[in-house]
Amino acid sequence: MQSPRPLAEKRRINTWRILPSRANAQVAAASEVIGGPVGRHAAIGRSRNWTPVRVVLLMGLLALAVSWFGKAGCLQQAPVPSENGEPSSGVRLNWDNQRQYYGLCYSDVIAMYGAQRLTLEDLRHGTMPYRTFWYAPGADGEEGTKRYTDQPVLIGGFLYAVARATQGWQALVDGTPIPRQLDVVTFFNIAALLLALFWLLAVWATMMTDRRRIWIGALMALSPLLLVHGFTAFDVIPVALVALAMLFWARERVILTGVFAGLAAAASVYPLLLIPALAVICARDRRMHDFAATVAAAVIAWLAVNLPVLLAYPQGWSEFYRTWWNRGAEPDSLYRLIITGTGWSPSVSLLNALALVLIAAVIAGTAYLALRSPAPSSPQFFAQLMFLLVAGYLLVGKAWSPQHSLWLVPLAVLAIPHARLLLAWMVVDALVWVPRMGLFLDPSRKWLPDEWFYVAVVVRAVFLVVLCGLVVRDLLRARTTPPQPSAAAPPVPAYA
């Protein structure tokens, strides 16, 4: 019998990829709406158009749009109040009556525009992060502490670039029919566009890190934490850089791993935990030369970003680290919960010492567990170690801002193969934002007692400890060899 059409030029199919509609009962039931699970004879990996990567990135775009609308309430404008009976002229950002808190739309991106001296007026006066300083208001209206940009250098550079882009866009639309927004609204929108690209990059890198479970990207792209915190701050930048570092490690590109690890460390502190994770993996596999090359590349990349600022403006450069060292326990930390419940009043020095000792204990415990584990040094193993380290850092650190939980999302989807549990954790973590915003409301506007926030913090911590327990169990019960692809077809599909 002859085929009515010629055979396809490329006949490879992927028999190794895990398909959610076959592997997950809930996804299988939900897929009945569109025809049911993938058939037994489906040619997986042959589609040229609707590939998993494109579908998941489209999901991510939709989720990012929802996240932007969640912050849109804080972009509302209102007329400038009139003075001396004269008509109002111009508009201003409408954060009246604590709109940013009761609207659950607060964003550091908006707040930093003025707080970090990035307005168009500031730029016209030659302001620049780490060089420009100002004085925080002191008691009784007196001059307070001298302040600089309190962000890591890569984030400070990002802020400055967005401020300059805002200046250019506003100059471009002047004298044209294009409506002119408030400067701060333009600043937020440009920053949001770039942050969205960073998140999509993180999703892509996470999917490519474990192509066998490529659909885990959907869980990351549609994460409830993204819906709430995609544009709360700038944490998606280090998340994307860490995801790229892990991708290149999976592909054995040690120099690129180090470069992106160094860039990530220039954007946040938590990427430094890549170093102990890689050290343990390399010690297990007797690859210390790869570890040395990775660390060297990371140091060079970090210095390339930081050294010019450090040499030119040492006081401004150290502001971020000085601020972190001198602050007490943040409201979201477990230390604050203990302080509130017991009346304990530790000094900042004691808190710092305690946090550092506990973080060292987390690193030591994770290293011991990794050395005992029979699991092979796969991308999932790397993600499991990083998940334990970052989760431990959040649990025992002085600060656990709500948006910091984004750090865990790509690590969790790689490390933990339990979609329902991950979704439950993400929902609980995202809901912490509601009582968190209530902390800042005036007493007449409070919708919940402060105790609800502390309950939410405890529930979030318990969920994270449970996830850590699952990772520990998986590490200790792991198989000694990773799953192998079927001999009938190569593991890499014709199209991703």
N, C-alpha and C positions, 0 to 999 in steps of 0.2 A: 504494500500500500504506500502510495507516494504522498508526501506532505503537500498540502495546497499552497504553502508559502515556503520560500527558502529559509533554511535555518539561520538564526542570528549569527552575526560575525563573531561576537563574543559570547561564549556559552558558559562562562564560569558562573557558579552560584555559590552562595555562602551557606554552608551547613553548620557553621560554628556559632553564629550569632544567636544570642539569647533573645527570644521574641516575647515581649510582655503578654501578648494575647494568648500565648501557649503556656507560659511559665507562671502567670499570676491569675488566680481564680477571679479576682475582682475585675481586672482588666478584660479577661475573657468574657465575663458577663456583660460588661459595658460595651464591648465590641459588637454585641448582637444588634445594636442600633444601626451599624454600618455593614452588616453582613456576617458578623461572627469572626472568630479567630482566623489567623492566616492558615490557608489550606496546606495539606501535607505535600502537595506538589508545586507549591508556589516557588517561583524563581527568585529567591532572596538575593538582594544586592545587585539587581539588574536594572533597576529604574534609573533613567537619566534625569528625570525632573524632580519627582517627589522623593528625594533621598531622605534618610533619617536626619542628616545634618540640617538640610533646608527646612524640613518640617519643624524640628525643634527650635531652630533659630527664629522661625515665624512665630512659634509659641512664645519665645522670649520677647519678641517685639510687642506682641499683644500684652504680655504681662508688664512690660516696661511702660506701655501707654497707660495702663491702669494705675501703675505706681506714680506716674506723672500727675494724673488727675487727682490722686490722693494728696498731692502737695499744692494743687492749683488753688485751693482755698486761701493759701497764704500769699498768693500773687494778686489778690484783689486790690483794686485801687479806689481811692476816695478823694474828693476835692480837698485841697488845702484849706484849712479853716480861714475865714475872712477876718481881717483885723480892722478895727475902728469903723465898722460898718461898710467897708469897701467890698466890692464883689470878689469872690474867691478866684484865685488865679493858679492854674496848674493842678496836678494831682499828686498823691503820695501813696505809699504802701499802707494798706488798711489792716493794721494789727490792733485795732481798737478793741477794748474789752477782752484782751487776752485771746484774740481769735486764734493765734497760733497754737494755743493749748487746747481750748475747747473744740477747735476744728480738727485736732489730731494731725495737723499739717506742718508742724514745726520742722525746719530744715536748717542745719548748720550752713548749707550752701548759701542760703539767703542771709542768715545772720552775719556770716563772715564778710560779706561784701562791705559793710560799713565798719565792722569790728576790726578787720585786718587792714583797714585804710587802703581800700581798692577802688573807691569811687572815682568817677571821672575828674572830679575836683582834685582829689589826692594825686591822681596820675599827672595832672597838669602841673602840680607842684613837685614832680620828680620823685614821688614815693616809690619804694621798691622793697619787697619782703627782705627781712633780715638786716637791711641798712636803715630803714625808717623806724623810728621809735616814737612812742607817745607815753603819756602818763595816765594810768588808771585813776579814776576818781577816788580820793581818800575820804577819811572821816571829816564831817563838817565842811565839806566842799574844798578841803585842802588838796594839794597836789599829792597823788598817791605813788604807787610803784611804777618804775620805768618798765615799759613793756615793748616786746618785739613780736613778730609773727611766731606763734606758738605751734607751728606745724612742721613735720619732717620736710626736708629740703625738696624732695620730689613733689610733695603736695603743695608746698609754697610756690614752686615753679609753675605748677598747674594752675593755681589761683591767679598768678600774675599773667600767665598766657591768656586765660579766660577774660581777665579784666581788660587786657589790651585788645582782645577780639571784640569785647563789648564796646570799647571806645571806637574801634574801627567801624563796627556795624552802625552805631548811633550816628556817626559822621556820614555814613553812606546814605542812610534813610532821610537825613535832613534835606529838605528841599525837594523830596520826591513824594509821590502819592502814597507810599507805604506808610501805614500808621506807625507812629513812634511810641514805643512802650517806655515805661519807666526803666531807668538804667539797671536797677536791681533785677527787674523781671527779665530783661535781655541777658544779664549775667547768669541768672539761674537757668534760662533755657539753653544757652550755649553750653554751660557746664553739664546740664542734664543730657544733652545730645552726646557729649564726649563720654560721660559716665555710662550711658547706655551701650556705646561701642565697647567699652572696657568689659561690661558684663557679658555681652555676646561673645567677646573674645574668650572670656573665662569659661563660658558654656561650651564653646567649640573645643577648647583645649582639654576640658574634662572629658568630653565625649571621645576625643582622639586618644586620650590616655588609656582607656579601656574599650577598645573597639568591639570586643565580644559583647559587652553590655552597653552598647552605644546609646540605647534608649534611656539610660539613666539621666541623660541630659534633659529629658522632659521634666523630670522631678526637680531639677535645678532651675530650669527656665521658668517653671510655673510655681516656684517656691512662695509660700505665703510671706516669708521673710522679705523676699524681693518686693512683693506688692506693697509692703509697709515701709521698707527701709532702702529701697533702691536709690532714692535721692535724699536720704536723711543726712548723709555726710559723704565722705570721699573713700569709704572703705572698699568699694568695688575695684579701686585701682590696685592696691596690694593683692586683693583676691585674684585678679587676672594675672598679675605677675607671678604669683606663687603657682597658679594653675599651669602657666607656661613652663616654669622651672620643673614641675613634676612631669609634664609631657616630654620635655627634652631628656629628662633622666630615664623615662621609660624607653626612649629611643636611643639611649646610650650616647647622647651628645653632651658630654660632661662640661665642656666649656660654655655652651649656651645655657646649660643648667645653672652654672655659677653666675653668668651674666644676669639672668633674670632673677636669681635669688638675691644678688647684690642690689639690683634696682628695687626689688620688693622691700628689702631692708631699708632702703632710702625713702620708702613711702610709709612704713609702719614698723613697729617693734616686733610683732609676732612672727614675721618671716625668719627671724634669727633662729627659730626653732627648727628650721630646715637643717641646720648644721648638726645638732645631735642626732637627728633622724638619719641623715646620710652617713654620719660617722658609724653608727651601729650597723647599718646595712653593709657598708664597706668593710667593717671589721669582720662581720660574719662571712662575707664572700672573698676575703683577702684581696680587696681592691683599694687599698689605702692610697695607691698612686692616683686613682680616679678621684678619691676624696680630696687629696692635696690639690689636684688640678682644679676641682670645682671650687674649693675655698679660695684659691688664688684668683680665679676669675671673678668670684663674688667680691672679694676685697677690692680688686681693680675697678669693677663697675661701681661699687659703693663710693670709692674715693673719687672717681670721675665726676660723680654728682655732688658729693659733699665737700671735697677739698677746696674748690674755688671759693665757696661761701665761707668755709671755716677760716681760710687765710684772710679773706677780705673783711669779713664781719664776724669775728669769733663770738662776740656777745650775742648777736642775733641768732647765730647758728645754734648756740647752746640753749636758747630759750625753751625749745620743745622738751629737751631732756631735763632742764632745770624745773620746768613746770611739773613734769611727771614726778620728779623726785620729791618736790616740796608739797604736793597736794596730799590731803588725807584720803580716807575711804570714801569712794563715790556712793551715791544712794543705791546703785544697783548691786554693789558688791556684798558678799556674805559677811564681810567685816562690819559693814554698816548695820546689817541685820543683828549681829551680835551686840554691837555697841548700843543700838536702840533697845534691845531686849534686856540687857544686863546692866546698863549704865556704865560699862567699862569705858575709860577715856584714855586710850593709848596715845603716845606721842607719834609724830610723823616718822621719826627715826625708828621707833619700835615697829611700826607698821611696815616700813621698808625692809627692815631686817627679817621680819616674819614672812613677808611675801617672797623675798629672795630665797630664804631657806626652803619654803614650801615648793617654790618653782624648781629649785635644785632637786628636791625629793621627787617631784613629778618626773623630771628628766631621768634621774637615776632609776626610778621604778620602771619607766617605760623601756629604758635600755636593758635592764635585767630581764624583763618580760620578752623583749625581742630576741635576746640571746638564747632564751630557753625555748622559744617557739619553734616548732618543726616546719612552719610555713616557709615556702620558697620566697625569695626576694623579688616578688612581682610588684607591679604598680599598685595593686590592692594592698599589699603588705606595707608599702611606703605610705599610702593614704591612711592605713590603720594607725601607724605610728604617729603620723602628723595629727590625726584626729585626737588621739590620746594626749599629745603634748599641748595642742591648742586648747582643748577642752580643760585640761588641768590648769593651764595658764589663766583662763577665764575664771575658773572656780576659785583659785587661790590668789588671784591678783587683786589690786586695789580698785580697779575699774572694770566694769562690764557693761558698757553702754549698750542700749538695745541693738544698735546697728552693728556692733561687734560680732553678733551671732552670724552675720553673713560670712565671716571667716570660715565657719564650720561647714557651710552648705556644700561646696564642691568636695570637701574631704569626706563628709558624711555619705554622700551618694556613691562615692567610690568605695568607701570602707564598709558600709552596712547594707546588705542586700535585703532589707525589709522595708518596702515602700510605705506600707500603712503606718508603721511605727515612726518612720521619718516624717511623714506628713503630720502625724499627731504632734510630734515634737515641734515642728515648724509652726503649726497653728498656735500652740501654747506659747511659744517664744514670741511670736508676733503679737499676741494679745497682751503681753506685758506692757506694750506701748500705751494702752488705754489708762491704766492706773498710774503709769509713769508720768504722763502729761497732767494727770490730776494733781500730782504733787505741787505743781507750780501755780495752780489756780488760787485766786483769792478765796478766803473762807466762804464768802457769799456765793461763789460759783462752783464750789467743789461738788462733784457728783458721787464720790466715793471717799470713805475714810482712808487715811494713809495706810492703815493696817492691810487693806486689800492689796496694796502694792507689795508689801512685804510677803504676803501669802503667795502672790504671783511669782516673786523672786524665788521663793522656796520651791514651788512647783516646777519652775523652769530648771532649777539646779537638780532636782530629783530626776527629772526626765533626762538630763544630760548625764547624770551618774549611771542611770540605767543603760543608756546607749554605750557609755564607756565599758560597762560590765559585759555587754554583748560583744564588743570588740575584743575584750580580754579573753572571753570564752572562745571566740572564733580563732584567736591567735594560738591558744593552747591546744585546740582540737583540730588544727588545720592539717590538711594532707601535706605530705612531704614533696609532692610534685604538682605543678599547676595542671589544669585541664588541657588536654591536647586537642587540636583540631582534627576533624574527620579526615581520613586519608582520601576520601572520595573527592574532595574539593579543597582548594587553598583557603587559608583563613581570611585573606584579605579579599573583599568583594570587588567586583568590577567597578562599582561606583559606591562611594561612601554614603 
